[in-house]
């Protein structure tokens, strides 16, 4: 296969935006599309090699996987090995347990499925996952598990039949990605067959160029380059992806591969030494940047500055050069035999996979931490009770079965909310049991307690409608509590850079600025329905939300030797001004004020705030939060008595 320097330049155009996107550089808000460019390049190059081997009757599946092993495994093992000591020293047990699971899924090339079930790629919490980026390796290796035998099978029949088979599979995969983002957006991003069409596009390009000479075209090459730049600069994490929007960078890469031949201006630009140099080390740069960012973020308590992240970006390129020169390149030479490369790969898979299994099985090696952590763990998180996540039931299950109840005795109340309500359930159960009364408990994460509303997950609409239907029809329930992280549904979620859009059965907000309007109309219908059913309504105002994960901040201060006690560690926790709390919830308070004669409002901010600021810690500097916004058991012990004393007094 003839070397094309511009392809290495295209690799640089893919990897640099990915790195700068993860560094949070605003100009590269769509830098994640670099992954899609890589998929096209990979599909093109590998298929070109396979076509040549098949036609020359030298195709060997063993030889193919040997080349893949030489290409990806040495550098990958080096990165994984480098991660181990930092994970041991800087990760809390829960984090090390997650890292161990991701380590196993990485070496088994299943990490896309692991992260599909664990993280939102665009959420800040994903920035602490050192191996998050390996989902792309998993996609590629899953593709190359079935593609070579499939290509060989159809090529034995005819070139055109092979081309048609790939075209059909490409269209099916693209159709799935379009359907997927509308129905399962959290899974669609990581799902293999939602991404395969991008690799298939590269494969189709290989068929197009096979034994053909395509004349360069300055205009079409320029269009391809502009398409990629446009996607990198103007896309952001609010874009449904992958979807039809992914066609822009994918087709941009396609135009560059086909028409940016050596004599075009774009090819000359991409063939400059700096771009070719970055392209040559792009695989190692991609591998190293995410662990560098993740561990630096873990070690930093106050967050990394833009300058810090740019420095780490440059460091990832420097480390990548060393990795390329001393790890990648030597293993591609005949000096390392086939037997040696397979032996090394097998040993690496067993060792790294074994460490992953052990680390996960040992729950992050809790025993390596002292008694201070045991004390902290005992109050760290409300292990949300079995009553939370009721929304995972089908509508039929919810209609045919009673909802979960807290306490014991006559059912007089219903608590409906999102995960902020769920965080109270465990202690509320104890409290109501002593009071000898009971309450229906209804909650699910990111589900607004509105009769016809939902935000991120569409199942919330069905779930909440079913819950309210049963509560409204129950004459024994005379008091209904609505408790949620209300600003999530007016301002948009705190955990994404781009606000999510609220929706109800009348439609979705056109922009984040329209969220309050949708919230107000859905809230109005909720209150109207409850009042008509003769229910007394208590709306709990939101608890303050903080910038830092309270538990993790305190625990890592102690883990890293920056503090010796819980109170010493929590003393440096940043607070939130009361003005910031009020601004975050301004639209919520305005809507609640409109119904002050029809509902009761319960202010919980005084439990956490004085006249100037709010704190995530309480008496003795003990943490009241399990993360940035959910109360822990101690926090629940503050809120629950206030809530039920109000209810029981009437």
C-alpha positions as CSV (number, residue, x, y, z in Angstrom):
1,X,0.0,0.0,0.0
2,X,1.4,3.3,-1.1
3,X,2.2,5.7,1.8
4,X,0.2,8.9,1.8
5,X,1.6,11.6,4.1
6,X,-1.7,13.5,4.0
7,X,-3.4,10.6,5.8
8,X,-1.1,11.1,8.7
9,X,-1.9,14.8,8.5
10,X,-5.6,13.8,8.7
11,X,-4.8,11.8,11.8
12,X,-3.4,14.9,13.4
13,X,-6.6,16.7,12.5
14,X,-8.5,14.0,14.4
15,X,-6.4,13.6,17.5
16,X,-5.7,17.2,18.4
17,X,-9.3,18.3,18.6
18,X,-10.1,15.2,20.8
19,X,-7.4,16.2,23.2
20,X,-8.4,19.9,23.3
21,X,-12.1,18.9,23.7
22,X,-11.2,16.9,26.8
23,X,-9.1,19.8,27.9
24,X,-12.2,22.0,27.8
25,X,-11.0,24.4,25.2
26,X,-14.2,26.2,24.1
27,X,-13.1,26.6,20.5
28,X,-13.0,22.8,20.2
29,X,-16.5,22.1,21.6
30,X,-17.0,19.6,18.8
31,X,-13.6,18.0,19.1
32,X,-15.2,14.7,20.0
33,X,-15.8,14.2,16.2
34,X,-12.1,13.4,15.9
35,X,-13.1,9.9,16.9
36,X,-15.4,9.6,13.9
37,X,-12.6,10.7,11.6
38,X,-10.4,8.0,13.1
39,X,-13.1,5.4,12.4
40,X,-13.2,6.4,8.7
41,X,-9.4,6.4,8.4
42,X,-9.2,3.0,10.1
43,X,-11.9,1.5,7.9
44,X,-10.2,2.8,4.7
45,X,-6.7,1.6,5.6
46,X,-7.5,-1.8,6.9
47,X,-9.9,-2.6,4.1
48,X,-7.3,-1.5,1.5
49,X,-4.8,-3.9,3.0
50,X,-7.4,-6.7,3.2
51,X,-8.5,-6.3,-0.4
52,X,-4.9,-6.5,-1.6
53,X,-4.2,-9.6,0.5
54,X,-7.4,-11.4,-0.6
55,X,-6.8,-10.7,-4.3
56,X,-3.2,-11.8,-4.1
57,X,-4.3,-14.9,-2.2
58,X,-2.2,-14.2,0.8
59,X,-5.0,-13.4,3.2
60,X,-4.4,-14.9,6.6
61,X,-6.6,-14.2,9.6
62,X,-3.7,-15.0,11.9
63,X,-1.5,-12.5,10.1
64,X,-4.2,-9.9,10.2
65,X,-4.5,-10.2,14.0
66,X,-0.8,-10.2,14.4
67,X,-0.6,-6.8,12.6
68,X,-3.4,-5.6,14.9
69,X,-1.6,-6.8,18.0
70,X,1.7,-5.2,16.9
71,X,-0.2,-1.9,16.2
72,X,-2.2,-1.5,19.4
73,X,-1.2,-3.8,22.2
74,X,2.3,-2.7,23.3
75,X,1.4,1.0,23.7
76,X,-1.9,0.1,25.3
77,X,-0.2,-2.2,27.9
78,X,2.3,0.6,28.6
79,X,-0.5,3.0,29.4
80,X,-2.4,0.5,31.6
81,X,0.8,-0.3,33.5
82,X,1.5,3.4,34.1
83,X,-2.0,3.9,35.4
84,X,-1.8,1.2,38.1
85,X,0.4,3.0,40.8
86,X,-1.6,6.3,40.5
87,X,-4.9,4.4,40.7
88,X,-3.6,2.7,43.9
89,X,-2.3,5.8,45.5
90,X,-5.0,8.4,44.5
91,X,-8.2,6.5,44.1
92,X,-10.8,5.9,46.8
93,X,-12.1,2.3,47.0
94,X,-15.2,3.0,44.9
95,X,-13.1,4.7,42.3
96,X,-10.5,1.9,42.3
97,X,-13.3,-0.7,42.0
98,X,-14.7,1.2,38.9
99,X,-11.2,1.5,37.5
100,X,-10.6,-2.2,38.0
101,X,-13.8,-3.0,36.1
102,X,-12.8,-0.6,33.3
103,X,-9.3,-2.2,33.2
104,X,-10.9,-5.7,32.6
105,X,-13.3,-4.4,30.0
106,X,-10.5,-2.6,28.2
107,X,-8.3,-5.6,27.7
108,X,-11.3,-7.7,26.7
109,X,-12.3,-4.9,24.3
110,X,-15.7,-4.5,25.9
111,X,-15.2,-1.1,27.5
112,X,-17.8,0.6,25.3
113,X,-20.4,-1.7,26.8
114,X,-19.0,-1.1,30.3
115,X,-19.1,2.7,30.0
116,X,-22.5,2.6,28.3
117,X,-23.9,1.3,31.6
118,X,-21.9,3.6,33.8
119,X,-21.3,7.1,32.5
120,X,-22.5,10.0,30.4
121,X,-19.5,10.7,28.1
122,X,-20.2,14.4,28.2
123,X,-20.7,14.7,32.0
124,X,-18.0,16.1,34.2
125,X,-17.9,12.9,36.2
126,X,-16.6,11.1,33.2
127,X,-13.5,13.3,33.3
128,X,-12.2,11.2,36.3
129,X,-12.3,7.9,34.3
130,X,-8.7,7.2,33.1
131,X,-9.8,4.6,30.6
132,X,-12.9,6.2,29.3
133,X,-11.4,6.7,25.9
134,X,-10.7,3.0,25.3
135,X,-14.4,2.6,24.2
136,X,-13.2,3.6,20.7
137,X,-10.6,0.7,20.7
138,X,-13.4,-1.7,21.7
139,X,-15.6,-0.5,18.8
140,X,-12.7,-1.0,16.3
141,X,-11.7,-4.4,17.6
142,X,-15.3,-5.6,17.6
143,X,-15.5,-4.4,14.0
144,X,-12.4,-6.3,13.1
145,X,-13.5,-9.4,14.8
146,X,-16.2,-10.1,12.2
147,X,-15.2,-7.8,9.2
148,X,-12.2,-9.7,7.8
149,X,-14.0,-13.1,7.6
150,X,-17.1,-11.4,6.2
151,X,-15.1,-9.6,3.5
152,X,-13.2,-12.7,2.6
153,X,-16.5,-14.7,2.3
154,X,-18.1,-12.2,-0.1
155,X,-14.9,-11.5,-2.0
156,X,-14.6,-15.2,-2.8
157,X,-17.9,-14.7,-4.7
158,X,-17.3,-11.4,-6.3
159,X,-16.0,-7.9,-5.8
160,X,-19.5,-6.4,-6.4
161,X,-21.2,-8.7,-3.9
162,X,-18.8,-7.7,-1.3
163,X,-19.4,-4.0,-2.0
164,X,-23.1,-4.5,-1.9
165,X,-23.0,-6.4,1.4
166,X,-20.9,-3.6,3.0
167,X,-23.2,-0.9,1.6
168,X,-26.3,-2.7,3.1
169,X,-24.6,-3.1,6.5
170,X,-23.6,0.5,6.4
171,X,-27.1,1.7,5.8
172,X,-28.5,-0.6,8.5
173,X,-25.9,0.7,11.0
174,X,-26.7,4.4,10.1
175,X,-30.4,3.8,10.5
176,X,-29.8,2.3,13.9
177,X,-27.8,5.3,15.0
178,X,-30.6,7.6,13.9
179,X,-33.2,5.5,15.8
180,X,-30.9,5.1,18.7
181,X,-30.4,8.7,19.6
182,X,-34.1,9.3,19.6
183,X,-34.9,6.3,21.9
184,X,-31.8,5.3,23.8
185,X,-29.4,8.3,23.6
186,X,-27.4,7.2,26.6
187,X,-26.7,3.8,24.9
188,X,-26.4,5.0,21.3
189,X,-23.2,6.9,21.8
190,X,-21.2,3.8,22.9
191,X,-23.1,1.1,21.0
192,X,-21.0,-0.8,18.5
193,X,-23.5,-1.1,15.6
194,X,-24.5,2.5,16.0
195,X,-20.9,3.4,15.1
196,X,-20.0,0.7,12.6
197,X,-21.4,2.7,9.7
198,X,-18.5,5.2,10.1
199,X,-16.0,2.3,9.6
200,X,-18.1,0.9,6.8
201,X,-17.8,4.3,5.1
202,X,-14.0,4.0,5.2
203,X,-14.3,0.5,3.8
204,X,-16.5,1.7,1.0
205,X,-13.9,4.4,0.2
206,X,-11.3,1.6,0.0
207,X,-13.5,-0.2,-2.6
208,X,-13.9,3.0,-4.5
209,X,-10.2,3.6,-4.8
210,X,-9.2,0.0,-5.3
211,X,-7.2,-0.3,-8.5
212,X,-8.5,3.1,-9.5
213,X,-6.7,6.5,-9.9
214,X,-8.9,9.3,-8.7
215,X,-7.7,12.7,-9.7
216,X,-7.2,15.2,-7.0
217,X,-9.8,18.0,-6.7
218,X,-8.8,21.2,-4.8
219,X,-12.4,22.3,-4.4
220,X,-13.8,19.0,-3.0
221,X,-10.7,18.6,-0.8
222,X,-11.3,22.1,0.6
223,X,-15.0,21.3,1.2
224,X,-13.9,18.2,3.1
225,X,-11.5,20.2,5.3
226,X,-14.1,22.9,6.0
227,X,-16.7,20.3,6.9
228,X,-14.4,18.8,9.6
229,X,-13.4,22.3,10.9
230,X,-17.0,23.3,11.0
231,X,-18.0,20.3,13.0
232,X,-15.1,20.8,15.4
233,X,-15.9,24.4,16.1
234,X,-19.7,24.5,16.0
235,X,-20.8,21.2,17.4
236,X,-21.2,20.7,21.1
237,X,-22.3,18.1,23.6
238,X,-26.0,19.0,23.0
239,X,-25.8,17.5,19.5
240,X,-27.5,14.1,19.2
241,X,-24.6,11.8,18.4
242,X,-24.0,9.6,16.5
243,X,-26.7,10.7,14.1
244,X,-27.1,12.4,10.8
245,X,-25.0,15.1,12.3
246,X,-22.0,12.7,12.3
247,X,-22.2,12.7,8.5
248,X,-20.5,16.1,8.4
249,X,-17.1,15.0,9.8
250,X,-17.4,11.6,8.3
251,X,-18.0,12.8,4.8
252,X,-15.4,15.5,5.3
253,X,-12.8,12.8,6.1
254,X,-14.1,10.8,3.1
255,X,-13.6,13.8,0.7
256,X,-10.1,14.3,2.0
257,X,-9.1,10.6,1.6
258,X,-10.5,10.5,-2.0
259,X,-9.7,14.0,-3.4
260,X,-6.8,15.4,-1.3
261,X,-4.2,13.8,-3.4
262,X,-0.6,14.9,-3.3
263,X,-0.9,17.7,-5.8
264,X,-3.8,19.5,-4.0
265,X,-3.4,22.5,-1.7
266,X,-5.1,20.7,1.2
267,X,-2.8,17.6,0.8
268,X,0.2,19.9,0.8
269,X,-1.1,21.5,4.0
270,X,-1.7,18.2,5.7
271,X,1.7,16.9,4.6
272,X,3.6,19.6,6.5
273,X,6.0,18.0,8.9
274,X,4.2,19.2,12.0
275,X,1.0,17.6,11.0
276,X,2.6,14.4,9.7
277,X,4.7,14.2,13.0
278,X,1.6,14.5,15.2
279,X,-0.2,12.0,12.9
280,X,2.5,9.4,13.4
281,X,2.2,9.6,17.2
282,X,-1.6,10.1,17.1
283,X,-2.4,6.6,18.5
284,X,-0.1,7.1,21.5
285,X,-1.3,10.6,22.0
286,X,-4.8,9.4,22.1
287,X,-3.9,6.7,24.6
288,X,-2.0,8.9,27.0
289,X,-4.0,12.1,27.1
290,X,-7.1,10.8,29.0
291,X,-5.2,9.2,31.9
292,X,-3.0,12.3,32.3
293,X,-6.1,14.5,32.4
294,X,-8.0,12.1,34.7
295,X,-5.3,11.6,37.3
296,X,-4.4,15.3,37.3
297,X,-8.1,16.1,38.0
298,X,-8.2,13.5,40.8
299,X,-5.1,15.0,42.4
300,X,-6.4,18.6,42.1
301,X,-9.0,19.7,44.7
302,X,-9.9,23.0,43.3
303,X,-10.0,22.0,39.6
304,X,-7.5,22.5,36.9
305,X,-7.0,25.8,35.1
306,X,-7.1,26.1,31.4
307,X,-3.4,26.7,31.5
308,X,-2.9,23.4,33.4
309,X,-4.9,21.5,30.9
310,X,-3.1,23.0,27.9
311,X,0.2,22.0,29.6
312,X,-1.1,18.5,30.0
313,X,-2.1,18.5,26.4
314,X,1.5,19.3,25.4
315,X,2.8,16.7,27.9
316,X,0.6,14.1,26.2
317,X,2.2,14.8,22.9
318,X,5.7,14.6,24.4
319,X,4.9,11.3,26.2
320,X,3.3,10.1,22.9
321,X,6.5,10.7,21.0
322,X,8.5,8.6,23.5
323,X,5.8,5.9,23.4
324,X,5.8,5.9,19.6
325,X,9.6,5.8,19.3
326,X,10.5,3.3,22.0
327,X,7.3,1.2,22.3
328,X,5.2,1.3,19.2
329,X,8.0,1.3,16.5
330,X,10.2,-1.5,17.9
331,X,7.3,-4.0,18.1
332,X,6.4,-3.4,14.4
333,X,9.8,-4.6,13.2
334,X,10.7,-8.2,12.3
335,X,13.0,-8.3,15.3
336,X,9.9,-9.2,17.4
337,X,8.6,-12.6,16.1
338,X,5.0,-13.6,15.6
339,X,5.3,-16.0,18.5
340,X,6.7,-13.3,20.8
341,X,4.0,-10.7,19.9
342,X,1.2,-13.3,20.6
343,X,2.9,-14.4,23.8
344,X,3.3,-10.8,25.0
345,X,-0.3,-10.1,24.1
346,X,-1.6,-13.2,25.9
347,X,0.4,-12.5,29.0
348,X,-0.6,-8.9,29.0
349,X,-4.3,-9.8,28.7
350,X,-4.1,-12.3,31.5
351,X,-2.2,-10.0,33.9
352,X,-4.2,-6.9,33.3
353,X,-7.5,-8.7,33.1
354,X,-6.6,-10.6,36.3
355,X,-5.7,-7.4,38.1
356,X,-9.0,-5.9,37.0
357,X,-11.0,-9.0,38.3
358,X,-9.1,-8.9,41.6
359,X,-9.5,-5.2,42.1
360,X,-13.2,-5.4,41.4
361,X,-13.7,-8.4,43.6
362,X,-11.9,-6.8,46.5
363,X,-14.1,-3.7,46.1
364,X,-11.2,-1.4,45.5
365,X,-9.1,-2.8,48.3
366,X,-10.9,-1.1,51.2
367,X,-8.4,-2.6,53.6
368,X,-5.6,-0.3,52.4
369,X,-7.4,2.6,54.2
370,X,-7.4,3.4,57.9
371,X,-10.2,3.7,60.4
372,X,-10.8,7.4,59.5
373,X,-12.1,6.2,56.2
374,X,-14.4,3.6,57.8
375,X,-15.9,6.5,59.9
376,X,-16.3,8.6,56.8
377,X,-17.7,5.7,54.8
378,X,-20.4,5.0,57.4
379,X,-21.9,8.4,56.7
380,X,-20.8,8.9,53.2
381,X,-23.8,8.0,51.1
382,X,-27.4,7.1,51.6
383,X,-27.5,3.8,49.8
384,X,-30.7,4.8,48.1
385,X,-33.4,2.4,49.3
386,X,-35.2,-0.1,47.3
387,X,-38.0,2.5,47.0
388,X,-35.8,4.6,44.7
389,X,-35.7,3.9,40.9
390,X,-39.2,2.7,40.8
391,X,-39.3,4.1,37.3
392,X,-37.4,1.1,36.1
393,X,-40.7,-0.8,36.3
394,X,-43.0,-0.9,33.2
395,X,-46.3,1.1,33.3
396,X,-48.2,-2.2,33.6
397,X,-46.1,-3.2,36.7
398,X,-46.7,0.1,38.3
399,X,-50.4,0.0,37.7
400,X,-50.9,-3.5,38.9
401,X,-48.7,-3.3,42.0
402,X,-48.6,-1.0,44.9
403,X,-45.8,1.5,45.0
404,X,-43.1,1.2,47.6
405,X,-44.0,2.5,51.1
406,X,-42.0,4.0,53.9
407,X,-42.8,3.6,57.6
408,X,-45.6,1.4,58.9
409,X,-49.3,1.9,59.7
410,X,-51.9,3.8,57.7
411,X,-50.8,5.3,54.4
412,X,-51.4,9.0,54.7
413,X,-48.7,10.6,52.5
414,X,-47.1,10.4,49.2
415,X,-43.6,11.6,48.5
416,X,-42.9,12.1,44.8
417,X,-39.6,13.3,43.4
418,X,-36.3,12.7,41.7
419,X,-33.1,11.3,43.2
420,X,-33.1,14.1,45.8
421,X,-36.3,12.6,47.2
422,X,-34.8,9.1,46.9
423,X,-31.8,10.2,49.1
424,X,-34.2,10.7,52.0
425,X,-36.1,7.4,51.8
426,X,-33.8,5.3,53.9
427,X,-33.9,7.5,56.9
428,X,-37.5,8.6,56.3
429,X,-38.5,4.9,56.6
430,X,-37.0,4.8,60.1
431,X,-38.6,8.1,61.1
432,X,-42.1,7.2,59.9
433,X,-41.9,3.7,61.4
434,X,-41.4,5.4,64.8
435,X,-44.2,7.7,64.1
436,X,-46.4,4.7,63.1
437,X,-47.5,6.3,59.9
438,X,-46.7,5.4,56.3
439,X,-46.0,7.1,53.0
440,X,-46.0,6.0,49.4
441,X,-42.5,6.7,48.0
442,X,-42.0,7.5,44.3
443,X,-38.7,8.6,42.8
444,X,-36.4,8.1,39.9
445,X,-33.2,9.8,38.9
446,X,-33.6,12.9,36.6
447,X,-37.4,12.5,36.7
448,X,-39.2,15.8,37.4
449,X,-42.2,15.2,39.8
450,X,-44.6,16.7,37.3
451,X,-47.8,15.0,36.1
452,X,-46.9,15.3,32.4
453,X,-43.3,16.3,32.4
454,X,-39.9,14.7,31.8
455,X,-36.4,16.0,31.1
456,X,-33.6,13.7,30.0
457,X,-35.3,10.3,30.1
458,X,-38.6,9.8,28.2
459,X,-39.6,7.0,30.5
460,X,-40.1,9.7,33.2
461,X,-43.2,10.9,31.5
462,X,-44.9,7.5,31.7
463,X,-43.6,6.8,35.2
464,X,-44.8,10.1,36.7
465,X,-48.1,10.0,35.0
466,X,-48.7,6.5,36.3
467,X,-47.6,7.5,39.8
468,X,-49.8,10.6,40.0
469,X,-52.8,8.6,38.6
470,X,-52.5,6.1,41.5
471,X,-52.0,8.8,44.1
472,X,-54.8,11.0,42.9
473,X,-57.2,7.9,42.9
474,X,-56.2,7.0,46.5
475,X,-58.6,8.7,49.0
476,X,-56.5,7.7,52.0
477,X,-53.7,9.9,50.8
478,X,-54.5,13.5,51.8
479,X,-51.0,15.0,51.7
480,X,-48.6,14.9,48.7
481,X,-44.9,16.0,49.0
482,X,-43.1,17.2,45.9
483,X,-39.3,17.2,46.3
484,X,-36.7,17.6,43.6
485,X,-33.6,19.3,42.4
486,X,-36.0,21.8,40.8
487,X,-33.4,24.0,39.1
488,X,-32.4,21.0,36.9
489,X,-35.7,21.5,35.1
490,X,-35.5,25.3,34.7
491,X,-31.7,25.9,34.3
492,X,-30.7,22.5,32.9
493,X,-28.6,19.8,34.5
494,X,-25.6,20.8,36.5
495,X,-23.5,17.9,35.2
496,X,-23.3,19.0,31.5
497,X,-21.7,21.9,29.8
498,X,-24.8,22.4,27.7
499,X,-28.2,22.6,29.4
500,X,-30.7,19.9,28.7
501,X,-34.2,20.8,27.5
502,X,-37.3,20.1,29.5
503,X,-40.3,18.5,27.8
504,X,-43.9,17.6,28.6
505,X,-46.7,16.2,26.6
506,X,-47.1,19.5,24.7
507,X,-43.6,19.5,23.4
508,X,-39.9,20.2,24.2
509,X,-38.4,23.5,25.0
510,X,-36.7,25.0,21.9
511,X,-33.8,26.3,24.0
512,X,-32.7,26.4,27.6
513,X,-34.2,29.8,27.9
514,X,-37.6,28.2,27.3
515,X,-37.2,25.6,30.1
516,X,-39.0,27.8,32.7
517,X,-42.0,28.1,30.5
518,X,-42.4,24.4,30.0
519,X,-41.8,23.9,33.8
520,X,-44.4,26.4,34.7
521,X,-47.2,24.9,32.5
522,X,-46.4,21.4,33.7
523,X,-46.2,22.5,37.3
524,X,-49.5,24.3,36.9
525,X,-51.2,21.1,35.6
526,X,-49.7,19.1,38.4
527,X,-51.0,21.4,41.2
528,X,-54.4,21.8,39.5
529,X,-54.8,18.0,39.4
530,X,-53.8,17.6,43.1
531,X,-56.0,20.3,44.3
532,X,-59.0,19.0,42.4
533,X,-58.4,15.6,44.0
534,X,-58.5,17.4,47.4
535,X,-54.8,16.8,48.2
536,X,-52.8,19.1,50.4
537,X,-49.6,19.9,48.6
538,X,-46.2,20.5,50.2
539,X,-43.4,21.6,47.9
540,X,-39.9,21.2,49.4
541,X,-37.5,23.9,48.1
542,X,-34.3,22.5,46.8
543,X,-31.2,21.8,48.9
544,X,-28.1,23.8,47.9
545,X,-25.8,22.3,45.2
546,X,-22.1,22.6,45.5
547,X,-19.1,22.6,43.1
548,X,-17.1,19.9,44.8
549,X,-18.1,16.3,45.6
550,X,-18.1,16.6,49.4
551,X,-17.3,13.0,50.3
552,X,-14.6,12.6,47.6
553,X,-13.0,16.0,48.5
554,X,-12.7,15.0,52.2
555,X,-11.7,11.4,51.5
556,X,-9.0,12.3,49.0
557,X,-7.6,15.1,51.2
558,X,-7.0,12.4,53.8
559,X,-5.9,9.7,51.3
560,X,-3.3,12.0,49.8
561,X,-1.9,13.2,53.2
562,X,-3.2,16.8,53.0
563,X,-5.3,16.3,56.1
564,X,-5.4,13.9,59.0
565,X,-9.0,14.1,60.2
566,X,-12.4,14.6,58.7
567,X,-12.9,17.9,60.3
568,X,-9.4,19.1,59.1
569,X,-10.2,18.1,55.6
570,X,-13.7,19.6,55.5
571,X,-12.4,22.9,56.8
572,X,-11.1,23.8,53.4
573,X,-14.3,22.8,51.5
574,X,-15.5,25.8,49.4
575,X,-18.9,27.1,50.4
576,X,-21.7,28.5,48.3
577,X,-23.0,32.0,48.7
578,X,-26.6,32.4,49.6
579,X,-26.9,34.7,46.6
580,X,-25.7,32.0,44.3
581,X,-28.3,29.6,45.7
582,X,-31.0,32.1,45.2
583,X,-29.9,32.8,41.6
584,X,-29.8,29.2,40.7
585,X,-33.4,28.7,41.9
586,X,-34.8,32.1,40.8
587,X,-37.2,30.8,38.2
588,X,-38.3,28.0,40.6
589,X,-39.1,30.4,43.4
590,X,-41.0,32.7,41.0
591,X,-43.3,29.8,39.9
592,X,-43.8,28.7,43.6
593,X,-44.8,32.2,44.5
594,X,-47.6,32.1,42.0
595,X,-49.2,29.3,44.0
596,X,-48.5,30.4,47.5
597,X,-52.3,30.3,48.4
598,X,-52.7,26.8,47.1
599,X,-49.5,25.0,48.3
600,X,-47.2,25.0,51.3
601,X,-43.6,25.7,50.8
602,X,-40.9,24.1,53.0
603,X,-37.6,26.0,53.1
604,X,-34.6,23.7,53.7
605,X,-31.9,26.2,52.9
606,X,-31.7,27.4,56.5
607,X,-30.5,23.9,57.5
608,X,-27.4,24.4,55.4
609,X,-27.1,28.2,55.1
610,X,-26.6,31.3,57.2
611,X,-27.3,34.8,56.1
612,X,-24.3,34.8,53.8
613,X,-23.3,31.3,52.7
614,X,-24.2,27.6,52.5
615,X,-22.0,24.8,53.6
616,X,-22.0,21.1,52.8
617,X,-20.9,20.2,56.3
618,X,-22.6,20.5,59.6
619,X,-21.8,20.1,63.3
620,X,-18.2,19.1,63.9
621,X,-17.5,19.7,60.2
622,X,-19.1,16.4,59.4
623,X,-20.3,16.1,55.7
624,X,-24.0,16.4,55.1
625,X,-23.7,15.5,51.4
626,X,-22.6,12.3,49.6
627,X,-21.6,14.2,46.4
628,X,-22.2,17.7,45.1
629,X,-26.0,17.8,45.6
630,X,-27.4,14.7,47.3
631,X,-27.7,14.7,51.1
632,X,-26.2,11.7,52.9
633,X,-27.6,10.1,56.1
634,X,-26.6,13.0,58.3
635,X,-28.1,15.4,55.8
636,X,-31.3,13.4,55.6
637,X,-31.5,13.6,59.4
638,X,-31.6,17.3,59.0
639,X,-34.3,17.4,56.3
640,X,-36.6,14.5,57.3
641,X,-37.7,15.8,60.8
642,X,-38.4,19.2,59.4
643,X,-40.5,17.7,56.6
644,X,-42.6,15.3,58.6
645,X,-42.9,17.5,61.6
646,X,-44.7,19.9,59.3
647,X,-46.9,17.1,58.0
648,X,-47.6,15.5,61.3
649,X,-48.6,18.8,62.9
650,X,-51.7,19.1,60.7
